[in-house]
Amino acid sequence: MPRDLATLFVPATVTDRSDGKLAHLDGLNLSREWCQRTIARALPAGDARIGVLSASADEHLASGIAHVAGDYMGEHWLATFALLALEA
Protein backbone atom coordinates (compact mmCIF):
# COMPACT_ATOMS: atom_id res chain seq x y z
CA MET A 1 0.00 0.00 0.00
CA PRO A 2 1.40 3.43 -0.85
CA ARG A 3 2.61 5.26 2.23
CA ASP A 4 0.20 8.17 1.81
CA LEU A 5 -2.84 5.86 1.89
CA ALA A 6 -1.65 4.00 4.99
CA THR A 7 -1.88 7.20 7.04
CA LEU A 8 -5.67 7.16 6.57
CA PHE A 9 -5.85 4.10 8.81
CA VAL A 10 -3.96 5.62 11.74
CA PRO A 11 -5.80 8.05 14.02
CA ALA A 12 -4.34 11.55 14.18
CA THR A 13 -2.61 12.39 17.46
CA VAL A 14 -3.77 15.46 19.36
CA THR A 15 -0.97 16.88 21.48
CA ASP A 16 -2.88 19.81 23.00
CA ARG A 17 -6.67 19.77 23.13
CA SER A 18 -6.78 23.33 24.50
CA ASP A 19 -5.37 24.49 21.14
CA GLY A 20 -8.36 25.18 18.91
CA LYS A 21 -6.49 24.14 15.78
CA LEU A 22 -5.16 20.87 17.17
CA ALA A 23 -8.54 20.00 18.68
CA HIS A 24 -9.85 19.66 15.11
CA LEU A 25 -7.87 16.44 14.83
CA ASP A 26 -10.37 14.74 17.16
CA GLY A 27 -13.05 15.76 14.66
CA LEU A 28 -10.93 14.34 11.85
CA ASN A 29 -10.73 11.01 13.68
CA LEU A 30 -14.49 10.89 14.20
CA SER A 31 -15.13 11.91 10.60
CA ARG A 32 -12.79 9.19 9.33
CA GLU A 33 -14.61 6.63 11.49
CA TRP A 34 -17.92 7.65 9.97
CA CYS A 35 -16.56 7.46 6.41
CA GLN A 36 -14.76 4.15 6.92
CA ARG A 37 -17.90 2.49 8.33
CA THR A 38 -19.99 3.89 5.46
CA ILE A 39 -17.52 2.56 2.87
CA ALA A 40 -17.37 -0.83 4.62
CA ARG A 41 -21.19 -1.11 4.51
CA ALA A 42 -21.17 -0.41 0.77
CA LEU A 43 -18.75 -3.24 -0.02
CA PRO A 44 -20.01 -6.69 -0.98
CA ALA A 45 -20.33 -9.23 1.84
CA GLY A 46 -17.10 -11.13 2.41
CA ASP A 47 -14.87 -8.39 0.96
CA ALA A 48 -11.52 -8.45 2.79
CA ARG A 49 -11.46 -4.66 2.96
CA ILE A 50 -14.41 -4.66 5.36
CA GLY A 51 -12.23 -6.04 8.17
CA VAL A 52 -9.51 -3.46 7.56
CA LEU A 53 -11.97 -0.59 7.47
CA SER A 54 -13.86 -1.81 10.53
CA ALA A 55 -10.69 -2.21 12.60
CA SER A 56 -9.49 1.24 11.58
CA ALA A 57 -12.92 2.73 12.32
CA ASP A 58 -12.81 1.21 15.82
CA GLU A 59 -9.42 2.82 16.46
CA HIS A 60 -10.57 6.21 15.17
CA LEU A 61 -13.73 6.13 17.26
CA ALA A 62 -11.81 5.20 20.41
CA SER A 63 -9.32 7.97 19.72
CA GLY A 64 -11.91 10.72 19.32
CA ILE A 65 -15.01 9.84 21.32
CA ALA A 66 -13.38 10.25 24.73
CA HIS A 67 -12.68 13.91 23.97
CA VAL A 68 -16.16 15.06 22.95
CA ALA A 69 -16.49 16.66 26.39
CA GLY A 70 -13.87 18.18 28.65
CA ASP A 71 -12.47 21.18 26.83
CA TYR A 72 -14.50 23.88 25.11
CA MET A 73 -12.15 23.91 22.11
CA GLY A 74 -13.60 20.57 21.08
CA GLU A 75 -16.78 20.01 22.98
CA HIS A 76 -18.75 22.83 21.38
CA TRP A 77 -18.73 21.06 18.01
CA LEU A 78 -17.31 17.53 18.32
CA ALA A 79 -20.67 16.07 19.34
CA THR A 80 -21.87 16.49 15.74
CA PHE A 81 -19.08 14.27 14.43
CA ALA A 82 -19.55 11.84 17.31
CA LEU A 83 -23.23 11.38 16.39
CA LEU A 84 -22.37 10.73 12.75
CA ALA A 85 -19.73 8.22 13.81
CA LEU A 86 -22.04 6.41 16.20
CA GLU A 87 -24.86 6.26 13.65
CA ALA A 88 -22.55 4.65 11.10
C-alpha positions in Angstrom: 0.0 0.0 0.0 1.4 3.4 -0.9 2.6 5.3 2.2 0.2 8.2 1.8 -2.8 5.9 1.9 -1.7 4.0 5.0 -1.9 7.2 7.0 -5.7 7.2 6.6 -5.9 4.1 8.8 -4.0 5.6 11.7 -5.8 8.1 14.0 -4.3 11.5 14.2 -2.6 12.4 17.5 -3.8 15.5 19.4 -1.0 16.9 21.5 -2.9 19.8 23.0 -6.7 19.8 23.1 -6.8 23.3 24.5 -5.4 24.5 21.1 -8.4 25.2 18.9 -6.5 24.1 15.8 -5.2 20.9 17.2 -8.5 20.0 18.7 -9.9 19.7 15.1 -7.9 16.4 14.8 -10.4 14.7 17.2 -13.0 15.8 14.7 -10.9 14.3 11.9 -10.7 11.0 13.7 -14.5 10.9 14.2 -15.1 11.9 10.6 -12.8 9.2 9.3 -14.6 6.6 11.5 -17.9 7.7 10.0 -16.6 7.5 6.4 -14.8 4.2 6.9 -17.9 2.5 8.3 -20.0 3.9 5.5 -17.5 2.6 2.9 -17.4 -0.8 4.6 -21.2 -1.1 4.5 -21.2 -0.4 0.8 -18.7 -3.2 0.0 -20.0 -6.7 -1.0 -20.3 -9.2 1.8 -17.1 -11.1 2.4 -14.9 -8.4 1.0 -11.5 -8.4 2.8 -11.5 -4.7 3.0 -14.4 -4.7 5.4 -12.2 -6.0 8.2 -9.5 -3.5 7.6 -12.0 -0.6 7.5 -13.9 -1.8 10.5 -10.7 -2.2 12.6 -9.5 1.2 11.6 -12.9 2.7 12.3 -12.8 1.2 15.8 -9.4 2.8 16.5 -10.6 6.2 15.2 -13.7 6.1 17.3 -11.8 5.2 20.4 -9.3 8.0 19.7 -11.9 10.7 19.3 -15.0 9.8 21.3 -13.4 10.3 24.7 -12.7 13.9 24.0 -16.2 15.1 22.9 -16.5 16.7 26.4 -13.9 18.2 28.7 -12.5 21.2 26.8 -14.5 23.9 25.1 -12.1 23.9 22.1 -13.6 20.6 21.1 -16.8 20.0 23.0 -18.7 22.8 21.4 -18.7 21.1 18.0 -17.3 17.5 18.3 -20.7 16.1 19.3 -21.9 16.5 15.7 -19.1 14.3 14.4 -19.6 11.8 17.3 -23.2 11.4 16.4 -22.4 10.7 12.8 -19.7 8.2 13.8 -22.0 6.4 16.2 -24.9 6.3 13.6 -22.5 4.6 11.1 
